[in-house]
Amino acid sequence: MPKIFMNNNEITVDANATILDAARATGLHIPTLCYYEGKAPIGACRVCLVEVEGAKTLVAACSTPVAEGMKVHTNNKRVREARRTVVELLLSEHEGNCQYCARSNDCELKAIASHLGIEDIHYKGEKPERKIDESTPALVRDSGKCIKCRRCVTVCREVQGVGALFPQKRGYKTVIGPAFAMDLDSVACVQCGQCAAICPVGAIQEKNDIDKVWSALEDKTKHVVVQTAPAIRAALGECFGYPPGTLVTGKMVTALRRLGFHAVFDTNFAADLTIMEEGTELLMRLKKALVDKAPVALPMFTSCSPGWIKFAEYYYPEFLPNLSTCKSPQQMFGAVAKTFYASKKGVKPEDMVVVSIMPCTAKKFEAQRPEMNSSGVQDVDYVLTTRELGFMIESAGIDFKGLEDGTMDSPLGFSTGAADIFANTGGVMEAALRTVYEIVTGREFPAADLRLAPVEGLKGIKEASLKITGTTPEWRFLENVEVRIAVAHGLENAGSLLDRLKEGKVQYHFVEIMTCPGGCIGGGGQPRYTDDAVRLARINAIYKEDAGKKLRKSHKNPQVQALYDEFLKAPLGEKSHHLLHTRYRERSKI
């Protein structure tokens, strides 16, 4: 535990710490732009420059390790002037448009410039060539705003294992983007939006669909309904100054009604429906393997995360048969809304507009997939991120904090606690096992408070097993079977898990994979900035929501039961198969 001197104050720090770590541990703020929590620092932006006595030059705090007796100055005149120069140089190339940039209110570069007292740019002249890439349904890239901090490169390569973005050329001509200056739709981008969530400026953002939703709401010939994903309720409050992990479910419902939606529903209803279909599918695959001794694709993978689906299509097409055929809850909801609900309301599917509020930019891509039209038209019309909804509420002049709590509409607004935890990594697995275990054994799920601790938390790959014995003739083939399960979040972790499966190093029956770190609560469309502390706060809020529900198992949802009795008839039945299931295809990759 070396002792160092920071601004003449003696402190004891961890031997493996950097100067930035030491400063943060003592509550001292050093600005950064390229730093990414938990990943090797690259020292690219130079905004975190500090002075170390005896060093020839100023050093980057993020990448300089501490040493016994080191004397560091983080805010003297030399440091302040150097930081100002660095930021002014960044601003000189940055196509800011702060008056109307979507990031104006939460731009990290603007905040640092203000903190440093920069009122003018001394370095004026030519700016790099600007390119705006709107090729994908989910994301927009504006190279003119890029400050080359490389955060997007780090998250795309090291967290998601995709590598769709990379620095090209050198010096003034450096460009961050897909290879050969191609558009995003020409490379193996899964449109997860983690780049947009981590970008400090407005160089990468979700494609804005707010105007399309306003137009639909103002069209008197349309019946416009909205569904809200489970992760939204633990994050939307951050757009209005609430701390991360504040549950705002009721205020969210009221705000959506005031925006003009004809009905406010819950994606959680469809999450309960997903468990019924996916749990039955898992049991049928196990029966085929154990009783019929027939070839069957095991382990079965969850299929509710569209970035993961596209990742498999690009990089692991040999595992596509292992994907559950279930559509995601978003798409199940759209199909049911435009058939079952539309029939009840006397509305034609083509006259109904389904809007989704999602924590995920990849959901924008998913809604436009050609497979997603089983209602006869596009099942989900528009997808807004949490950030877009926050902006929409604010622009409508709604005092969010002053709203009373509302409740979801029936019948597609009722859900159990099992549906809530879809938002968290491990949550889909927990929800599925609550139902599968009880259906097969006739007994309560054995874990305390219905929680399965081994699959919870932020560890990248989690494993567990559960012994199941069938108690009825239908399930008696499951005689003391140890069901092996795994959970991965973040596509780099997913790739590692799939590689181990390919090599025969591990065997499972059921695997949950979520695209984003922490699951949907850390999605690419959530309020910025999302680090592990924010993820954990949101996760805890979601489990609190689950614990507060009277019903906490998907098969106990009376509205889902009624949907089967009245419309679908049975899980994996003919109508369910048509509306709620699909297949995916291999994609060529560059």
C-alpha positions as CSV (number, residue, x, y, z in Angstrom):
1,M,0.0,0.0,0.0
2,P,2.2,2.8,-1.2
3,K,1.9,6.4,0.1
4,I,1.7,9.2,-2.4
5,F,1.2,12.9,-2.1
6,M,-1.8,14.3,-4.1
7,N,-2.0,18.1,-4.0
8,N,0.4,18.0,-1.0
9,N,-2.0,15.7,0.9
10,E,-0.5,12.3,1.9
11,I,-2.8,9.3,1.0
12,T,-2.3,5.6,1.0
13,V,-3.5,3.8,-2.1
14,D,-3.6,0.3,-3.6
15,A,-0.4,-0.8,-5.2
16,N,-2.2,-1.6,-8.5
17,A,-3.9,1.8,-8.7
18,T,-3.4,4.5,-11.3
19,I,-3.3,8.2,-10.4
20,L,-6.9,8.4,-11.6
21,D,-8.0,5.5,-9.3
22,A,-6.2,7.2,-6.4
23,A,-7.9,10.5,-7.1
24,R,-11.4,9.0,-7.3
25,A,-10.8,7.0,-4.1
26,T,-10.2,10.3,-2.3
27,G,-13.2,12.1,-3.8
28,L,-11.0,14.2,-6.2
29,H,-12.4,14.7,-9.7
30,I,-10.1,14.5,-12.7
31,P,-11.9,14.9,-16.0
32,T,-11.7,12.1,-18.6
33,L,-13.2,11.4,-22.0
34,C,-11.5,8.1,-23.2
35,Y,-11.6,6.2,-19.9
36,Y,-13.8,3.2,-19.7
37,E,-14.5,1.5,-16.4
38,G,-12.9,-1.9,-16.0
39,K,-10.9,-1.8,-19.2
40,A,-7.2,-1.1,-19.8
41,P,-6.7,2.7,-20.1
42,I,-5.5,4.0,-23.5
43,G,-4.7,7.6,-22.6
44,A,-6.0,8.8,-25.9
45,C,-7.8,12.0,-25.0
46,R,-5.2,13.5,-22.7
47,V,-7.9,15.4,-20.8
48,C,-6.8,13.8,-17.5
49,L,-3.3,15.3,-17.6
50,V,-1.6,15.8,-14.2
51,E,1.8,16.9,-13.1
52,V,4.1,14.4,-11.3
53,E,7.2,16.0,-9.8
54,G,10.3,14.8,-11.5
55,A,8.5,13.7,-14.7
56,K,9.7,15.3,-17.9
57,T,6.2,16.0,-19.1
58,L,2.6,16.0,-17.8
59,V,1.2,12.4,-17.7
60,A,-2.2,10.9,-18.3
61,A,-3.7,10.1,-14.9
62,C,-5.8,7.2,-16.3
63,S,-2.8,5.2,-17.5
64,T,0.0,6.2,-15.0
65,P,0.5,3.8,-12.1
66,V,1.2,5.1,-8.6
67,A,4.6,4.7,-7.0
68,E,5.8,5.1,-3.4
69,G,6.5,8.7,-2.6
70,M,5.0,10.1,-5.9
71,K,4.0,13.7,-5.7
72,V,1.0,14.6,-7.9
73,H,-0.6,17.9,-8.7
74,T,-4.0,17.7,-10.3
75,N,-5.0,21.3,-10.6
76,N,-2.1,23.7,-10.7
77,K,-1.6,26.4,-13.3
78,R,0.4,24.1,-15.6
79,V,-2.2,21.4,-15.5
80,R,-5.2,23.7,-16.0
81,E,-3.6,25.4,-19.0
82,A,-2.6,22.1,-20.6
83,R,-6.2,20.7,-20.2
84,R,-7.6,23.9,-21.6
85,T,-5.4,23.5,-24.7
86,V,-6.3,19.9,-25.2
87,V,-10.0,20.6,-24.9
88,E,-9.8,23.7,-27.2
89,L,-8.0,21.5,-29.8
90,L,-10.8,18.9,-29.5
91,L,-13.4,21.7,-29.9
92,S,-11.6,23.1,-33.0
93,E,-12.4,19.9,-34.9
94,H,-15.8,19.2,-33.3
95,E,-18.9,20.0,-35.3
96,G,-20.8,20.9,-32.1
97,N,-24.0,22.6,-33.2
98,C,-24.7,22.9,-29.4
99,Q,-27.8,25.1,-30.0
100,Y,-29.7,22.1,-31.4
101,C,-27.5,19.0,-30.8
102,A,-29.5,16.2,-29.1
103,R,-26.6,15.8,-26.6
104,S,-26.4,19.5,-25.7
105,N,-27.8,18.9,-22.2
106,D,-25.7,15.9,-21.4
107,C,-22.6,16.4,-23.5
108,E,-19.4,15.5,-21.6
109,L,-17.2,17.6,-23.8
110,K,-19.4,20.7,-23.3
111,A,-19.4,20.0,-19.5
112,I,-15.6,19.8,-19.3
113,A,-15.2,22.9,-21.4
114,S,-17.5,24.8,-19.1
115,H,-15.7,23.4,-16.0
116,L,-12.4,24.7,-17.5
117,G,-13.9,28.1,-18.2
118,I,-13.4,27.9,-22.0
119,E,-15.4,30.7,-23.7
120,D,-13.7,30.8,-27.1
121,I,-11.7,28.5,-29.3
122,H,-8.2,29.8,-30.2
123,Y,-7.5,27.2,-32.8
124,K,-9.8,27.9,-35.8
125,G,-9.5,26.6,-39.3
126,E,-10.2,23.5,-41.4
127,K,-12.3,20.7,-40.0
128,P,-12.2,17.0,-41.0
129,E,-14.5,15.8,-43.7
130,R,-18.0,15.1,-42.2
131,K,-20.0,12.0,-42.9
132,I,-23.5,11.2,-41.6
133,D,-24.4,7.5,-41.7
134,E,-28.1,6.8,-41.3
135,S,-28.0,3.3,-42.9
136,T,-29.4,1.3,-40.0
137,P,-32.8,1.4,-38.4
138,A,-31.2,1.8,-34.9
139,L,-28.2,4.2,-35.0
140,V,-27.0,7.4,-36.7
141,R,-23.2,8.2,-36.9
142,D,-22.0,11.8,-37.4
143,S,-18.3,11.8,-37.9
144,G,-18.2,15.6,-37.7
145,K,-19.0,15.4,-34.0
146,C,-16.5,12.6,-33.2
147,I,-13.6,13.6,-30.9
148,K,-11.7,10.3,-31.5
149,C,-11.8,9.3,-27.8
150,R,-12.2,5.7,-28.8
151,R,-14.7,4.7,-26.1
152,C,-17.0,3.3,-28.8
153,V,-14.0,1.2,-30.1
154,T,-13.4,-0.2,-26.6
155,V,-17.0,-1.1,-25.9
156,C,-17.6,-2.6,-29.4
157,R,-14.4,-4.7,-29.3
158,E,-13.8,-5.5,-25.7
159,V,-17.2,-5.6,-24.2
160,Q,-19.3,-6.8,-27.1
161,G,-16.7,-8.7,-29.1
162,V,-18.0,-7.3,-32.4
163,G,-15.3,-4.9,-33.6
164,A,-17.5,-3.0,-36.0
165,L,-15.8,0.3,-35.2
166,F,-12.1,1.0,-35.3
167,P,-9.6,3.9,-35.8
168,Q,-8.4,4.3,-39.4
169,K,-5.8,6.5,-40.9
170,R,-3.6,8.7,-38.6
171,G,-3.2,12.1,-37.0
172,Y,-5.6,14.8,-38.3
173,K,-7.1,12.3,-40.8
174,T,-8.0,9.7,-38.2
175,V,-11.6,8.4,-38.6
176,I,-13.4,6.2,-36.1
177,G,-15.9,3.9,-37.9
178,P,-16.4,0.7,-39.9
179,A,-13.7,-0.6,-42.1
180,F,-13.0,1.1,-45.4
181,A,-15.3,4.0,-44.5
182,M,-18.3,1.7,-45.0
183,D,-21.7,2.3,-43.5
184,L,-22.9,0.4,-40.4
185,D,-25.4,-1.7,-42.4
186,S,-22.5,-3.1,-44.5
187,V,-20.6,-4.6,-41.5
188,A,-21.3,-7.0,-38.7
189,C,-22.9,-4.5,-36.4
190,V,-25.5,-5.9,-34.1
191,Q,-27.0,-2.4,-33.4
192,C,-26.9,-2.9,-29.6
193,G,-26.2,0.8,-29.1
194,Q,-23.6,0.4,-26.5
195,C,-21.5,2.8,-28.6
196,A,-24.3,5.4,-28.4
197,A,-24.6,4.9,-24.7
198,I,-20.9,5.4,-24.1
199,C,-20.2,8.2,-26.6
200,P,-19.4,11.4,-24.7
201,V,-20.7,13.7,-27.4
202,G,-23.3,13.2,-30.2
203,A,-21.2,11.3,-32.7
204,I,-23.3,8.1,-32.3
205,Q,-26.9,8.2,-31.3
206,E,-30.1,6.2,-31.6
207,K,-32.2,7.0,-34.7
208,N,-34.9,9.4,-33.5
209,D,-38.5,8.2,-34.1
210,I,-40.2,10.7,-31.9
211,D,-41.7,12.7,-34.8
212,K,-43.2,9.5,-36.3
213,V,-44.9,8.7,-33.0
214,W,-46.2,12.3,-32.7
215,S,-47.7,12.0,-36.2
216,A,-49.4,8.7,-35.3
217,L,-50.8,10.2,-32.1
218,E,-52.3,13.1,-34.1
219,D,-53.8,10.8,-36.8
220,K,-57.5,10.5,-35.9
221,T,-57.8,7.3,-38.1
222,K,-55.3,5.4,-35.9
223,H,-55.7,3.6,-32.6
224,V,-52.3,4.0,-31.0
225,V,-51.2,1.8,-28.1
226,V,-47.9,1.7,-26.2
227,Q,-46.0,-1.1,-24.4
228,T,-43.3,-0.5,-21.8
229,A,-40.4,-2.8,-21.2
230,P,-39.6,-3.9,-17.6
231,A,-36.2,-2.1,-17.6
232,I,-37.8,1.3,-18.3
233,R,-39.5,1.7,-14.9
234,A,-36.1,1.5,-13.1
235,A,-34.3,4.0,-15.3
236,L,-36.7,6.6,-16.8
237,G,-36.6,8.6,-13.6
238,E,-33.0,9.4,-14.2
239,C,-34.1,11.6,-17.1
240,F,-35.9,13.8,-14.5
241,G,-33.3,14.0,-11.8
242,Y,-34.2,10.9,-9.8
243,P,-31.3,8.7,-8.6
244,P,-30.6,5.5,-10.5
245,G,-32.8,2.6,-9.5
246,T,-35.8,4.8,-8.6
247,L,-39.0,3.0,-9.6
248,V,-41.4,5.3,-11.5
249,T,-43.8,2.8,-13.0
250,G,-47.0,4.7,-12.0
251,K,-45.7,8.1,-13.1
252,M,-44.6,6.6,-16.4
253,V,-48.1,5.3,-17.1
254,T,-49.7,8.6,-16.3
255,A,-47.2,10.4,-18.5
256,L,-47.9,8.1,-21.4
257,R,-51.6,8.7,-21.1
258,R,-51.0,12.5,-21.1
259,L,-49.0,12.1,-24.3
260,G,-52.2,10.8,-26.0
261,F,-51.9,7.0,-26.2
262,H,-55.2,5.3,-26.5
263,A,-54.0,2.5,-24.2
264,V,-51.0,1.9,-22.0
265,F,-49.9,-1.7,-21.9
266,D,-46.9,-3.6,-20.5
267,T,-44.3,-5.6,-22.3
268,N,-44.3,-7.6,-19.0
269,F,-47.6,-9.2,-20.1
270,A,-45.8,-10.6,-23.1
271,A,-42.8,-11.6,-20.9
272,D,-45.2,-13.9,-18.9
273,L,-46.5,-15.2,-22.3
274,T,-42.9,-15.8,-23.4
275,I,-42.2,-17.9,-20.3
276,M,-45.2,-20.1,-21.1
277,E,-44.1,-20.7,-24.6
278,E,-40.3,-20.9,-23.9
279,G,-40.7,-23.1,-20.9
280,T,-42.9,-25.5,-22.8
281,E,-40.4,-25.5,-25.7
282,L,-37.6,-26.4,-23.3
283,L,-39.6,-29.3,-21.8
284,M,-40.5,-30.6,-25.3
285,R,-36.8,-30.6,-26.3
286,L,-35.8,-32.4,-23.1
287,K,-38.5,-35.0,-23.7
288,K,-37.3,-35.5,-27.3
289,A,-33.8,-36.0,-26.0
290,L,-34.5,-38.2,-23.0
291,V,-37.5,-40.2,-24.0
292,D,-37.5,-40.3,-27.8
293,K,-33.6,-40.5,-27.9
294,A,-33.9,-38.3,-31.0
295,P,-31.4,-35.6,-32.1
296,V,-32.4,-32.3,-30.6
297,A,-30.6,-28.9,-30.4
298,L,-29.5,-28.6,-26.8
299,P,-28.7,-26.4,-25.0
300,M,-31.7,-24.2,-25.8
301,F,-30.8,-20.5,-25.9
302,T,-33.1,-17.6,-24.9
303,S,-34.2,-15.5,-27.9
304,C,-35.5,-12.3,-26.4
305,S,-32.4,-10.1,-27.0
306,P,-32.2,-8.9,-30.6
307,G,-28.6,-7.9,-30.5
308,W,-27.7,-11.4,-29.3
309,I,-29.8,-12.9,-32.1
310,K,-27.9,-10.9,-34.7
311,F,-24.6,-11.7,-33.1
312,A,-25.5,-15.4,-33.5
313,E,-26.5,-14.9,-37.1
314,Y,-23.2,-13.3,-37.9
315,Y,-20.7,-15.1,-35.8
316,Y,-22.2,-18.4,-34.5
317,P,-24.7,-19.6,-37.2
318,E,-24.1,-23.2,-36.2
319,F,-26.0,-22.5,-33.0
320,L,-29.1,-21.0,-34.7
321,P,-31.0,-24.3,-34.3
322,N,-30.4,-24.0,-30.5
323,L,-32.2,-20.7,-30.3
324,S,-35.7,-20.8,-28.9
325,T,-38.2,-20.2,-31.6
326,C,-40.0,-17.8,-29.4
327,K,-40.1,-14.2,-30.5
328,S,-39.1,-11.6,-28.0
329,P,-41.7,-10.2,-25.6
330,Q,-41.8,-7.0,-27.7
331,Q,-42.7,-8.9,-30.8
332,M,-45.1,-11.2,-29.1
333,F,-47.0,-8.2,-27.7
334,G,-47.2,-6.6,-31.2
335,A,-48.7,-9.8,-32.7
336,V,-51.2,-10.3,-29.9
337,A,-52.2,-6.6,-29.9
338,K,-52.9,-6.5,-33.6
339,T,-54.9,-9.7,-33.6
340,F,-56.5,-10.5,-30.2
341,Y,-56.8,-7.0,-28.8
342,A,-57.6,-5.4,-32.2
343,S,-60.5,-7.9,-32.6
344,K,-61.8,-7.0,-29.2
345,K,-61.6,-3.2,-30.0
346,G,-63.1,-3.6,-33.5
347,V,-59.9,-2.1,-35.0
348,K,-58.3,-3.4,-38.2
349,P,-54.6,-4.3,-37.7
350,E,-53.6,-1.8,-40.3
351,D,-55.4,0.9,-38.3
352,M,-53.6,0.1,-35.1
353,V,-50.2,1.6,-34.3
354,V,-48.1,-0.3,-31.7
355,V,-45.3,1.8,-30.1
356,S,-42.6,0.2,-27.9
357,I,-40.6,1.9,-25.2
358,M,-37.4,0.0,-24.9
359,P,-34.0,0.2,-23.2
360,C,-32.5,-1.1,-26.4
361,T,-31.6,0.4,-29.7
362,A,-31.5,-3.1,-31.4
363,K,-35.3,-3.3,-30.8
364,K,-35.6,-0.7,-33.5
365,F,-33.9,-3.1,-35.9
366,E,-35.9,-6.1,-34.6
367,A,-39.3,-4.4,-35.2
368,Q,-38.4,-4.0,-38.9
369,R,-37.3,-7.6,-39.4
370,P,-39.3,-9.3,-42.2
371,E,-40.1,-12.2,-39.9
372,M,-42.1,-9.8,-37.6
373,N,-45.4,-9.5,-39.4
374,S,-47.5,-12.4,-38.3
375,S,-50.5,-10.2,-37.7
376,G,-50.6,-9.5,-41.4
377,V,-48.9,-6.1,-41.0
378,Q,-45.8,-5.0,-39.2
379,D,-46.4,-6.1,-35.7
380,V,-44.5,-3.3,-33.9
381,D,-44.5,0.0,-35.7
382,Y,-42.2,2.3,-33.8
383,V,-39.6,1.8,-31.0
384,L,-38.5,4.6,-28.7
385,T,-35.6,4.3,-26.3
386,T,-35.9,5.3,-22.6
387,R,-33.9,8.5,-23.6
388,E,-36.4,9.3,-26.4
389,L,-39.4,8.9,-24.1
390,G,-37.8,11.1,-21.5
391,F,-37.3,13.8,-24.1
392,M,-40.8,13.4,-25.4
393,I,-42.3,13.8,-21.9
394,E,-40.2,16.9,-21.2
395,S,-40.9,18.5,-24.6
396,A,-44.6,18.0,-24.0
397,G,-44.3,20.2,-20.9
398,I,-45.3,17.5,-18.5
399,D,-44.1,17.9,-14.9
400,F,-43.0,14.3,-14.4
401,K,-42.2,14.5,-10.7
402,G,-45.6,16.0,-10.0
403,L,-47.6,13.2,-11.7
404,E,-49.9,10.9,-9.8
405,D,-49.4,7.1,-10.2
406,G,-51.4,5.5,-12.9
407,T,-52.1,1.8,-13.6
408,M,-51.7,-0.2,-16.9
409,D,-54.8,-0.9,-19.0
410,S,-56.3,-4.4,-19.3
411,P,-55.9,-7.0,-20.5
412,L,-52.4,-6.6,-21.9
413,G,-51.2,-4.6,-18.9
414,F,-51.3,-7.2,-16.2
415,S,-48.1,-9.1,-15.3
416,T,-46.3,-11.0,-12.6
417,G,-43.1,-10.4,-10.8
418,A,-41.4,-13.0,-13.0
419,A,-41.9,-10.7,-16.0
420,D,-40.3,-7.7,-14.2
421,I,-37.0,-9.6,-13.7
422,F,-36.6,-10.0,-17.5
423,A,-34.8,-6.6,-17.2
424,N,-31.9,-8.1,-15.3
425,T,-29.1,-10.5,-16.4
426,G,-30.2,-13.9,-15.1
427,G,-33.8,-12.8,-14.8
428,V,-35.2,-14.7,-17.8
429,M,-33.6,-17.8,-16.5
430,E,-35.1,-17.3,-13.0
431,A,-38.5,-16.5,-14.4
432,A,-38.5,-19.6,-16.6
433,L,-37.3,-21.9,-13.8
434,R,-40.0,-20.6,-11.5
435,T,-42.6,-21.9,-13.9
436,V,-40.9,-25.0,-15.3
437,Y,-40.0,-26.3,-11.9
438,E,-43.5,-25.9,-10.5
439,I,-45.3,-27.3,-13.5
440,V,-43.1,-30.4,-13.6
441,T,-42.7,-31.1,-9.9
442,G,-45.9,-29.7,-8.5
443,R,-43.9,-28.0,-5.8
444,E,-42.8,-24.4,-5.1
445,F,-39.5,-23.3,-6.6
446,P,-37.0,-24.2,-3.9
447,A,-34.9,-21.0,-3.9
448,A,-35.4,-18.6,-1.1
449,D,-37.8,-15.8,-2.1
450,L,-38.0,-17.4,-5.5
451,R,-34.4,-16.0,-6.2
452,L,-31.7,-18.0,-7.8
453,A,-28.5,-16.4,-6.5
454,P,-26.0,-18.1,-8.7
455,V,-27.4,-16.5,-11.9
456,E,-27.7,-13.0,-10.4
457,G,-25.1,-10.2,-10.2
458,L,-22.7,-8.8,-12.7
459,K,-20.3,-11.7,-13.2
460,G,-19.9,-12.2,-17.0
461,I,-20.7,-15.9,-17.1
462,K,-22.8,-17.6,-14.4
463,E,-23.6,-21.3,-14.0
464,A,-26.0,-23.3,-11.8
465,S,-27.9,-26.6,-11.8
466,L,-31.3,-27.7,-10.5
467,K,-32.6,-31.2,-9.9
468,I,-36.1,-31.8,-11.3
469,T,-38.4,-34.9,-10.9
470,G,-41.7,-35.1,-12.6
471,T,-44.7,-36.0,-10.5
472,T,-47.4,-36.6,-13.1
473,P,-47.4,-39.1,-16.0
474,E,-46.8,-36.3,-18.5
475,W,-43.5,-35.3,-16.8
476,R,-42.4,-38.6,-15.2
477,F,-39.6,-39.0,-17.8
478,L,-37.8,-36.3,-15.8
479,E,-36.6,-38.6,-13.0
480,N,-34.1,-36.7,-10.8
481,V,-32.7,-34.9,-13.8
482,E,-30.1,-32.3,-13.1
483,V,-30.9,-29.4,-15.4
484,R,-27.7,-27.5,-16.1
485,I,-28.0,-23.8,-16.9
486,A,-25.8,-20.9,-17.7
487,V,-26.2,-17.1,-18.1
488,A,-24.0,-14.7,-20.0
489,H,-24.4,-10.9,-20.5
490,G,-22.3,-8.8,-22.8
491,L,-21.5,-10.4,-26.2
492,E,-17.8,-10.9,-25.5
493,N,-18.8,-13.1,-22.6
494,A,-21.4,-14.8,-24.8
495,G,-18.7,-15.5,-27.4
496,S,-16.5,-17.1,-24.7
497,L,-19.3,-19.3,-23.5
498,L,-20.2,-20.4,-27.1
499,D,-16.5,-21.2,-27.8
500,R,-16.4,-23.4,-24.7
501,L,-19.6,-25.2,-25.9
502,K,-18.1,-25.8,-29.4
503,E,-15.0,-27.2,-27.8
504,G,-17.0,-29.6,-25.6
505,K,-15.7,-28.1,-22.4
506,V,-19.1,-27.5,-20.9
507,Q,-22.6,-28.9,-21.3
508,Y,-25.9,-27.2,-20.5
509,H,-29.6,-27.7,-21.1
510,F,-30.7,-24.0,-21.0
511,V,-28.7,-20.8,-21.6
512,E,-29.7,-17.2,-21.2
513,I,-27.8,-14.6,-23.2
514,M,-28.3,-10.9,-23.0
515,T,-26.6,-8.5,-25.3
516,C,-25.8,-5.7,-22.9
517,P,-23.8,-5.6,-19.7
518,G,-26.2,-6.2,-16.8
519,G,-29.0,-7.2,-19.2
520,C,-31.7,-4.8,-20.4
521,I,-31.2,-2.4,-17.4
522,G,-27.8,-1.6,-19.1
523,G,-29.3,-1.3,-22.6
524,G,-27.9,1.0,-25.3
525,G,-31.0,3.2,-25.0
526,Q,-30.9,3.8,-21.3
527,P,-30.1,7.2,-19.7
528,R,-26.4,7.9,-19.7
529,Y,-23.8,7.3,-18.0
530,T,-24.3,3.6,-17.1
531,D,-21.5,2.1,-15.0
532,D,-21.7,-0.9,-12.7
533,A,-23.0,1.2,-9.7
534,V,-25.9,2.4,-11.9
535,R,-26.5,-1.1,-13.2
536,L,-26.7,-2.6,-9.7
537,A,-29.0,0.2,-8.5
538,R,-31.4,-0.6,-11.4
539,I,-31.1,-4.3,-10.8
540,N,-32.0,-4.0,-7.2
541,A,-35.0,-1.8,-8.1
542,I,-36.3,-4.5,-10.5
543,Y,-36.1,-7.2,-7.8
544,K,-37.9,-4.8,-5.5
545,E,-40.7,-4.5,-8.1
546,D,-40.8,-8.3,-8.4
547,A,-41.0,-8.8,-4.6
548,G,-43.9,-6.4,-4.4
549,K,-46.1,-8.3,-6.8
550,K,-48.9,-10.5,-5.4
551,L,-48.2,-13.0,-8.3
552,R,-44.6,-13.8,-9.1
553,K,-44.9,-16.8,-11.5
554,S,-45.8,-16.4,-15.2
555,H,-48.1,-19.3,-15.3
556,K,-50.2,-17.8,-12.5
557,N,-51.0,-14.7,-14.6
558,P,-54.8,-14.8,-15.0
559,Q,-54.8,-12.6,-18.1
560,V,-52.3,-14.9,-19.9
561,Q,-54.5,-17.9,-18.9
562,A,-57.5,-16.1,-20.3
563,L,-55.6,-15.4,-23.5
564,Y,-54.9,-19.1,-24.0
565,D,-58.5,-20.1,-23.1
566,E,-60.1,-17.6,-25.4
567,F,-57.6,-17.2,-28.3
568,L,-54.3,-19.1,-28.3
569,K,-55.6,-22.4,-26.9
570,A,-52.3,-23.9,-25.8
571,P,-48.5,-23.1,-25.6
572,L,-46.8,-24.3,-28.9
573,G,-50.3,-24.7,-30.4
574,E,-51.1,-23.9,-34.0
575,K,-52.1,-20.3,-33.4
576,S,-49.2,-19.7,-30.9
577,H,-46.8,-21.1,-33.4
578,H,-48.0,-18.8,-36.1
579,L,-48.1,-15.6,-34.0
580,L,-45.4,-16.1,-31.4
581,H,-42.6,-18.1,-32.9
582,T,-40.1,-17.6,-35.7
583,R,-36.8,-18.7,-37.2
584,Y,-33.6,-16.8,-37.9
585,R,-31.0,-17.0,-40.7
586,E,-27.3,-17.0,-41.1
587,R,-25.9,-13.6,-42.2
588,S,-22.7,-13.2,-44.2
589,K,-20.2,-11.1,-42.3
590,I,-17.3,-8.9,-43.4
